[in-house]
């Protein structure tokens, strides 16, 4: 049975990797010796911008009062929730006008 010396192989791989990474770094440098600066650019599509605007509008809305909503839900289930039609119509007109 033959056992290979893996540490020598790993050292050879490590040296090859270092040589390659150095050559890649040298290729990235600009002719005057300074490293080239790359910048990432992030551009939203018009649709994404519109969706972002709607999301901001929703976040600006007041939070739902859970206790009040559950109370009204229970009243509706038990048929005890009464709505004044005139006050609803007035509220709608006030919102429109």
C-alpha distances in whole Angstrom, upper triangle without the diagonal:
4,7,10,13,15,18,19,19,21,24,24,25,27,29,29,31,33,34,35,37,39,40,41,43,45,45,47,49,53,54,56,53,54,51,53,54,53,55,54,57,58,61,62,64,68,67,64,67,70,67,67,71,71,68,70,73,72,71,74,76,77,74,75,77,75,78,80,78,77,81,82,80,81,85,84,82,85,88,89,88,92,92,95,95,97,95,92,94,96,92,91,94,93,90,91,94
4,6,10,12,15,15,15,18,20,20,21,24,25,26,27,30,31,31,33,35,36,37,40,41,42,44,46,50,51,53,50,50,48,49,51,50,52,52,55,56,59,60,62,66,65,63,65,68,66,65,69,69,67,68,72,70,69,73,74,75,73,74,76,74,77,80,78,77,81,82,79,81,84,83,82,85,87,89,88,91,91,94,94,97,94,91,93,94,91,90,93,92,88,90,93
4,7,9,12,13,13,15,17,18,19,21,23,23,25,27,28,29,31,33,34,35,37,39,40,41,44,47,48,50,47,47,45,47,48,47,49,49,52,53,56,58,60,63,63,60,63,65,63,62,66,67,64,66,69,68,66,70,71,72,70,72,73,71,74,77,75,74,78,79,77,78,82,81,80,83,85,86,85,89,89,92,92,94,92,89,91,92,88,87,90,89,86,87,90
4,6,9,9,9,12,14,14,15,17,19,20,21,23,24,25,27,29,30,31,33,35,36,38,40,43,45,47,43,44,42,43,44,44,46,46,49,50,54,55,57,61,60,58,60,63,61,60,64,65,62,64,67,66,64,68,70,71,69,70,72,70,73,76,74,74,77,78,76,78,81,80,79,82,84,86,85,88,87,90,91,93,90,87,89,90,87,86,88,88,84,85,88
4,6,6,7,9,11,12,13,15,16,18,19,21,22,24,25,27,28,30,31,33,34,36,38,41,43,44,41,41,39,41,42,42,45,45,48,49,52,54,56,60,60,57,59,62,60,59,63,64,61,62,66,65,63,67,69,70,68,69,71,70,72,75,73,73,77,78,76,77,81,80,79,82,84,86,84,87,87,90,90,92,90,87,89,90,86,85,88,87,83,84,87
4,5,5,6,9,10,11,12,14,15,16,18,20,21,22,24,26,27,29,30,32,33,35,39,40,42,39,39,37,38,39,39,41,41,44,46,49,51,53,56,56,53,56,58,56,55,59,60,57,59,62,61,60,63,65,66,64,66,68,66,69,72,70,70,73,74,72,74,77,77,76,79,81,82,81,84,83,86,87,89,86,83,85,86,82,81,84,83,79,81,83
4,5,5,6,9,10,10,12,14,15,16,18,20,21,22,24,26,27,29,30,32,33,37,39,40,36,37,35,37,38,38,40,40,44,45,48,50,52,56,56,53,55,58,56,55,59,60,57,58,62,61,59,62,64,65,64,65,67,66,69,71,70,70,73,74,72,74,78,77,76,79,81,82,81,84,84,86,87,89,86,83,85,86,82,81,84,83,79,80,83
4,5,5,6,9,10,11,12,14,15,17,18,20,21,23,25,26,27,29,31,32,36,37,38,35,36,34,36,37,38,40,40,44,46,49,51,53,57,57,54,56,59,58,56,60,61,59,60,63,63,61,64,66,68,66,68,70,69,71,74,72,72,76,77,75,77,80,80,79,82,84,85,84,86,86,89,89,91,88,85,87,88,84,83,86,85,81,82,85
4,5,5,6,9,10,11,12,14,16,17,18,20,21,23,24,26,27,29,31,34,36,38,34,35,33,34,36,36,38,38,42,43,46,48,50,54,54,52,54,57,55,54,58,59,56,58,61,60,59,62,64,66,64,66,68,67,70,72,70,70,74,75,73,75,78,77,76,80,82,83,81,84,84,86,86,88,86,83,85,85,82,81,83,82,79,80,82
4,5,5,6,9,10,10,12,14,15,16,18,20,21,22,24,26,27,29,33,34,36,33,33,30,32,33,33,35,36,39,40,44,46,48,52,52,49,51,54,52,51,55,56,53,54,58,57,56,59,61,62,61,63,65,63,66,69,67,67,71,72,70,72,75,74,74,77,79,80,78,81,81,83,83,85,83,80,82,82,79,78,80,79,76,77,79
4,5,5,6,9,10,11,12,14,15,16,18,20,21,23,24,26,27,31,32,34,30,31,29,31,32,33,35,36,39,41,44,47,49,53,53,50,52,55,54,52,56,57,55,56,59,59,57,60,62,64,62,64,66,65,68,71,69,69,73,74,72,74,77,77,76,79,81,82,80,83,83,85,85,87,84,82,83,84,80,79,82,81,77,78,81
4,5,5,6,9,10,11,12,14,16,17,18,20,21,23,25,26,30,31,33,30,30,28,30,32,32,35,35,39,41,44,46,49,52,53,50,52,55,54,52,56,57,55,56,60,59,58,61,63,65,64,66,68,67,70,72,70,71,74,75,73,75,79,78,77,80,82,83,82,84,84,86,86,88,85,82,84,85,81,80,82,81,78,78,81
4,5,5,6,9,10,11,12,14,15,16,18,20,21,23,25,28,30,32,29,29,27,28,30,29,32,32,36,38,41,43,45,49,49,46,48,52,50,49,52,54,52,53,56,56,54,57,60,61,60,62,64,63,66,69,67,67,71,72,70,72,75,74,74,77,79,80,78,81,80,83,82,84,82,79,80,81,77,76,79,78,74,75,77
4,5,5,6,9,10,11,12,14,15,16,18,20,21,23,27,28,30,26,27,25,26,28,28,30,31,34,36,40,42,44,48,48,45,47,51,49,48,51,53,50,51,55,54,53,56,58,60,59,61,63,62,65,67,66,66,70,71,69,71,74,73,73,76,78,79,77,80,79,82,81,83,80,78,79,80,76,75,78,76,73,74,76
4,5,5,6,9,10,11,12,14,15,17,19,20,22,25,26,28,25,25,24,26,27,28,31,32,35,37,41,43,46,49,50,47,49,52,51,49,53,55,52,53,57,57,55,58,60,62,61,63,66,65,68,70,69,69,73,73,72,74,77,76,76,79,81,82,80,83,82,84,84,85,83,80,82,82,78,77,80,78,75,76,78
4,5,5,6,9,10,11,12,14,15,17,19,21,24,25,27,24,25,23,24,26,27,29,30,34,36,39,42,44,47,48,45,47,51,49,48,52,53,51,52,56,56,54,57,60,62,61,63,65,64,68,70,68,68,72,73,71,73,76,75,75,78,80,81,79,82,81,83,83,84,82,79,80,81,77,76,78,77,74,74,77
4,5,5,6,9,10,11,12,14,15,17,19,22,24,26,23,23,21,22,24,24,26,27,30,32,36,38,40,44,45,42,44,47,46,45,48,50,48,48,52,52,50,53,56,58,57,59,61,61,64,66,64,65,68,69,67,70,73,72,72,75,77,78,76,78,77,80,79,81,78,75,77,77,74,72,75,74,70,71,73
4,5,5,6,9,10,11,12,14,15,17,21,22,24,20,21,19,21,22,23,26,27,30,33,36,39,41,45,46,43,44,48,47,45,48,50,48,49,53,53,51,54,56,58,57,60,62,61,65,67,65,66,69,70,69,71,74,73,73,76,78,79,77,79,78,80,80,82,79,76,78,78,74,73,75,74,71,71,74
4,6,5,6,9,10,11,13,15,16,19,20,22,19,20,18,20,22,23,26,28,31,34,37,40,42,46,47,44,46,49,48,47,50,52,50,51,54,55,53,56,59,60,60,62,65,64,67,69,68,69,72,73,71,74,77,76,76,79,80,81,79,82,80,83,82,84,81,78,80,80,76,75,77,76,72,73,75
4,5,5,6,9,10,11,13,15,18,20,22,19,20,17,19,21,21,24,25,28,31,34,37,39,42,43,41,43,46,45,44,47,49,47,48,52,52,51,53,56,58,57,60,62,62,65,67,65,66,70,70,69,71,74,73,73,76,78,79,77,79,78,80,80,81,78,75,77,77,74,72,74,73,69,70,72
4,5,5,6,9,10,11,13,16,18,20,17,17,15,16,18,18,21,22,26,28,31,34,37,40,41,39,40,44,43,41,44,47,45,45,49,49,48,50,53,55,54,57,59,59,62,64,63,64,67,68,66,69,72,71,71,74,75,76,74,76,75,77,77,78,76,73,74,74,71,70,72,70,67,67,70
4,5,5,6,9,10,11,15,16,18,14,15,13,15,17,18,22,23,27,30,33,36,39,42,43,41,42,46,45,43,46,49,47,47,51,51,50,52,55,57,57,59,62,62,65,67,65,66,70,70,69,72,74,73,74,77,78,79,77,79,78,80,79,80,78,75,76,76,73,72,74,72,69,69,71
4,5,5,6,9,10,13,15,17,14,15,13,15,18,18,22,24,27,30,33,36,38,42,43,41,42,45,45,44,47,49,47,48,51,52,51,53,56,58,58,60,63,63,66,68,66,68,71,71,70,73,75,74,75,78,79,80,78,80,78,80,80,81,78,76,77,77,73,72,74,73,69,70,72
4,5,5,6,9,12,14,17,14,14,12,13,15,15,18,20,23,26,29,32,34,38,39,37,38,42,41,40,43,45,44,44,48,48,47,49,52,55,54,57,60,60,63,65,63,64,68,68,67,69,72,71,71,74,76,76,74,76,75,77,76,77,75,72,73,73,70,68,70,69,65,66,68
4,5,5,7,10,13,14,11,11,9,10,13,14,17,19,22,25,29,32,34,38,39,37,38,41,41,39,42,45,43,43,47,48,46,48,51,54,53,56,59,59,62,64,62,64,67,67,66,69,72,71,71,74,76,76,74,76,74,76,76,77,74,71,73,73,69,68,70,68,65,65,67
4,5,5,9,10,12,9,10,9,11,14,15,19,21,25,28,31,34,36,40,41,39,40,44,44,42,45,47,46,46,50,51,49,51,54,57,57,59,62,62,66,67,66,67,70,71,70,72,75,74,74,78,79,80,77,79,77,79,79,80,77,74,75,75,72,70,72,71,67,68,69
4,6,8,9,12,11,11,10,10,13,14,18,20,23,26,29,32,34,37,39,37,38,42,42,40,43,46,44,45,48,49,48,50,53,56,56,58,61,62,65,66,65,66,70,70,69,71,74,73,73,77,78,78,76,78,76,78,77,78,76,73,74,74,70,69,70,69,66,66,68
4,7,9,12,10,9,7,6,9,10,14,16,19,23,26,29,31,35,36,34,35,39,39,37,40,42,41,41,45,46,45,47,50,52,52,55,58,58,62,63,62,63,66,67,66,68,71,70,70,74,75,75,73,74,73,75,74,75,72,69,70,70,67,66,67,66,62,63,64
4,7,8,6,6,4,6,9,11,15,18,21,25,27,31,33,36,38,36,37,40,41,39,41,44,43,43,46,48,46,48,51,54,54,57,60,60,64,65,64,65,68,69,68,71,73,72,73,76,77,77,75,76,75,76,76,76,74,71,72,72,68,67,69,67,64,64,66
4,6,6,6,6,6,9,12,15,19,21,25,27,31,33,36,38,36,37,40,41,39,41,44,43,43,47,48,47,48,52,54,55,58,61,61,65,66,65,66,70,70,69,72,74,73,74,77,78,78,76,77,75,77,76,77,74,71,72,72,68,67,68,67,63,64,65
4,5,7,9,9,13,16,19,22,24,28,30,34,36,39,42,40,40,44,44,43,45,48,47,47,50,52,50,52,55,58,59,62,64,65,69,70,68,70,73,73,73,76,78,77,78,81,82,82,79,81,79,80,79,80,77,75,75,75,72,70,72,70,67,67,68
4,6,9,10,13,16,19,23,25,29,31,35,37,40,43,41,40,44,45,43,45,48,47,47,50,52,50,52,55,58,58,61,64,65,69,70,68,70,73,73,73,76,78,77,78,81,82,82,79,81,79,80,80,80,77,75,76,75,72,71,72,70,67,67,68
4,7,9,12,15,19,22,25,29,31,35,37,40,43,41,40,44,45,43,45,48,47,46,50,51,50,51,55,57,57,60,63,64,67,68,67,69,72,72,72,75,77,76,77,80,81,81,79,80,78,80,79,80,77,75,76,75,72,71,72,70,67,67,69
4,6,9,12,16,19,22,25,28,32,34,37,40,37,37,41,41,39,41,45,43,43,46,48,46,47,51,53,54,57,60,60,64,65,64,66,69,69,68,71,73,73,74,77,78,78,75,77,75,76,76,76,74,71,72,72,68,67,68,67,63,64,65
4,6,9,13,16,19,23,25,29,32,35,37,35,35,38,39,36,39,42,40,40,44,45,43,45,48,51,51,54,57,57,61,62,61,63,66,66,65,68,70,70,70,74,75,75,72,74,72,74,73,74,71,69,70,69,66,65,66,64,61,61,63
4,6,10,13,16,20,22,26,28,31,34,32,32,35,36,34,36,39,38,38,41,43,41,43,46,49,49,52,55,56,59,60,59,61,64,64,63,66,68,68,68,72,72,73,70,72,70,71,71,71,69,66,67,67,63,62,63,62,58,59,60
4,7,10,13,16,19,23,26,29,31,28,28,32,32,30,33,36,34,34,38,39,38,39,43,45,46,49,51,52,56,57,55,57,60,60,60,63,65,64,65,68,69,69,67,68,66,68,67,68,65,63,63,63,60,58,60,58,55,55,57
4,7,10,13,16,20,22,25,27,25,25,29,29,27,30,33,32,32,35,36,35,37,40,43,43,46,49,50,53,54,53,55,58,58,57,60,62,61,62,65,66,67,64,65,64,65,64,65,62,60,61,61,57,56,57,56,52,53,54
4,6,10,13,16,19,22,24,22,22,26,26,24,26,29,28,28,31,33,31,33,37,39,40,43,46,46,50,51,49,51,55,54,54,57,59,58,59,62,63,63,60,62,60,61,61,61,59,56,57,57,53,52,54,52,49,49,51
4,7,10,13,16,19,21,19,19,23,23,21,23,26,25,25,29,30,29,31,34,37,37,40,43,43,47,48,46,48,51,51,51,54,56,55,55,59,60,60,57,59,57,58,58,58,56,53,54,54,51,49,51,49,46,46,48
4,6,10,13,16,18,16,16,19,20,18,21,23,23,23,26,28,27,29,32,35,35,38,41,42,46,46,45,47,50,49,49,52,54,53,54,57,58,58,55,56,54,56,55,56,53,51,51,51,48,46,48,47,43,43,45
4,7,10,13,15,12,12,16,16,14,17,20,19,19,23,24,23,25,28,31,32,34,38,39,42,43,41,43,46,46,45,48,50,49,50,53,54,54,51,53,51,52,51,52,50,47,48,48,44,43,44,43,40,40,42
4,7,9,11,10,10,13,14,13,15,18,18,18,21,23,23,24,27,30,31,34,37,38,42,42,40,43,46,45,44,48,49,48,49,52,53,53,50,51,49,50,49,50,48,45,45,45,42,41,42,41,37,37,39
4,6,8,6,6,10,10,10,12,14,14,15,18,19,20,22,24,27,28,31,34,35,39,39,37,39,42,41,41,44,46,44,46,49,49,50,47,48,46,47,46,46,44,41,42,42,39,37,39,38,34,34,36
4,5,5,6,9,10,11,12,14,15,17,19,20,21,23,25,28,29,31,35,36,40,40,37,40,43,42,41,44,46,44,45,49,49,49,46,47,45,46,45,46,44,41,41,41,38,36,38,37,33,33,35
4,5,5,6,9,10,11,13,14,15,17,19,20,21,23,27,28,30,34,35,39,38,36,39,42,40,40,43,44,42,44,47,47,48,44,45,43,44,42,43,41,38,38,38,35,33,34,34,30,30,32
4,5,5,6,9,10,11,12,14,15,17,18,20,22,25,26,28,32,33,36,36,33,36,39,37,36,40,41,39,41,44,44,45,42,42,40,41,40,41,39,36,36,37,34,31,33,32,29,28,31
4,5,5,6,9,10,10,12,14,15,16,18,20,24,25,26,30,31,35,35,32,35,38,36,36,39,41,39,40,44,44,44,41,42,40,42,41,41,39,36,37,37,34,32,34,33,29,30,32
4,5,5,6,9,10,11,13,14,15,17,19,23,24,26,30,31,35,34,32,35,38,37,36,40,41,39,41,44,44,45,41,42,40,41,40,41,38,36,36,36,33,31,32,32,28,28,30
4,5,5,6,9,10,11,13,14,16,17,21,22,24,28,29,33,32,30,33,36,34,34,37,38,37,38,42,41,42,39,39,37,38,37,37,35,32,32,33,30,28,29,28,25,25,27
4,5,5,6,9,10,11,12,14,16,19,20,22,26,27,30,30,28,30,33,32,31,35,36,34,36,39,39,40,36,38,35,37,36,37,34,31,32,33,29,27,29,29,25,25,28
4,5,5,6,9,10,11,12,15,18,19,21,25,26,30,30,28,30,33,32,32,35,37,35,37,40,40,41,37,39,36,38,37,38,35,33,33,33,30,29,30,29,26,26,29
4,5,5,6,9,10,11,13,17,18,21,24,26,29,29,27,30,33,31,31,35,36,35,37,40,39,40,36,37,35,36,35,35,33,30,31,31,27,26,27,26,22,23,25
4,5,5,6,9,10,11,15,16,18,22,23,27,26,24,27,29,28,28,32,33,31,33,36,36,36,33,34,31,33,32,32,30,27,28,28,25,23,25,24,20,21,24
4,5,5,6,9,10,13,14,16,20,21,25,25,23,25,28,27,27,31,32,31,32,35,36,36,33,34,32,33,33,34,31,28,30,30,26,25,27,26,22,24,26
4,5,5,6,9,12,14,17,20,22,25,25,24,26,29,28,28,32,33,32,34,37,37,37,33,35,32,34,33,34,31,29,30,30,26,25,27,25,22,23,25
4,5,5,7,10,12,15,18,20,24,23,22,25,27,26,26,30,31,30,32,35,34,34,31,32,29,30,30,30,27,25,26,26,22,21,23,22,18,19,22
4,5,5,9,10,12,15,17,21,20,18,21,24,23,23,27,28,27,29,32,31,31,28,29,27,29,28,29,27,24,25,25,22,21,23,22,19,20,23
4,5,8,9,12,15,17,20,20,19,22,24,24,24,27,29,28,30,33,33,33,30,31,29,31,31,32,29,26,28,28,24,24,26,24,21,23,25
4,6,9,12,15,18,21,20,19,23,24,24,25,28,29,29,31,33,33,33,29,30,28,29,30,30,27,25,26,26,22,22,24,22,19,21,23
4,6,9,12,15,18,17,16,19,21,20,21,25,25,25,27,30,30,29,26,26,25,26,26,26,23,21,23,22,19,19,21,19,16,19,21
4,7,9,12,15,14,14,17,18,18,19,22,23,23,25,28,28,27,24,25,23,24,25,26,22,21,23,22,18,19,22,19,17,20,22
4,6,9,12,12,11,14,16,16,17,20,21,21,23,26,26,25,22,24,23,25,26,27,23,22,24,24,20,21,24,22,20,23,25
4,6,9,8,8,11,13,12,13,16,17,18,20,22,22,22,19,21,20,22,23,25,21,20,23,23,19,20,23,22,19,22,25
4,6,5,6,9,10,11,12,14,16,17,18,20,21,20,17,19,19,21,23,24,21,20,23,23,20,21,24,23,21,24,27
4,5,5,6,8,10,10,12,14,15,16,18,20,19,17,20,20,23,24,26,23,22,25,25,22,23,27,26,24,27,29
4,6,5,6,9,10,11,12,14,15,17,18,17,15,18,19,22,24,26,23,22,25,26,23,24,28,26,25,28,31
4,6,5,6,9,10,11,12,14,16,16,15,13,15,15,18,20,22,19,18,22,22,19,21,24,23,22,25,27
4,5,5,6,9,10,11,12,14,15,14,12,15,15,18,20,22,19,17,21,22,19,20,24,23,21,24,27
4,5,5,6,9,10,10,12,14,14,12,15,17,20,22,24,22,20,24,25,22,23,27,26,25,28,31
4,5,5,6,9,10,11,12,11,10,13,15,18,20,22,20,19,23,24,21,23,26,26,25,28,30
4,5,5,6,9,10,10,9,7,10,11,15,17,19,17,16,19,21,18,20,23,23,22,25,27
4,5,5,6,9,10,10,9,12,13,17,19,21,20,18,21,23,21,22,25,25,24,27,29
4,5,5,6,9,8,9,12,14,18,20,23,21,20,24,25,23,24,28,28,27,30,32
4,5,5,6,5,5,9,11,15,17,20,19,18,21,23,21,23,26,26,26,28,31
4,5,5,6,5,8,10,14,16,19,18,16,20,22,20,21,24,25,24,27,29
4,5,8,8,12,14,18,19,23,22,20,23,26,24,25,28,29,28,30,33
4,5,8,11,14,18,19,23,22,21,24,26,25,26,29,30,30,32,34
4,6,8,11,14,16,20,19,18,21,23,23,24,27,28,28,30,32
4,6,10,13,15,18,18,17,20,22,21,23,26,27,27,29,31
4,7,10,13,15,14,14,17,19,18,19,22,23,23,25,28
4,7,9,12,12,11,15,16,16,17,20,21,21,24,26
4,6,9,8,8,11,13,12,14,16,17,18,20,22
4,6,5,6,9,10,11,13,15,16,17,19,20
4,6,5,6,9,10,11,12,14,15,17,18
4,5,5,6,9,10,11,12,14,15,16
4,5,5,6,9,10,10,12,14,15
4,5,5,6,9,10,11,12,14
4,5,5,6,9,10,11,12
4,5,5,6,9,10,10
4,5,5,6,9,10
4,5,5,6,9
4,5,5,6
4,6,5
4,6
4
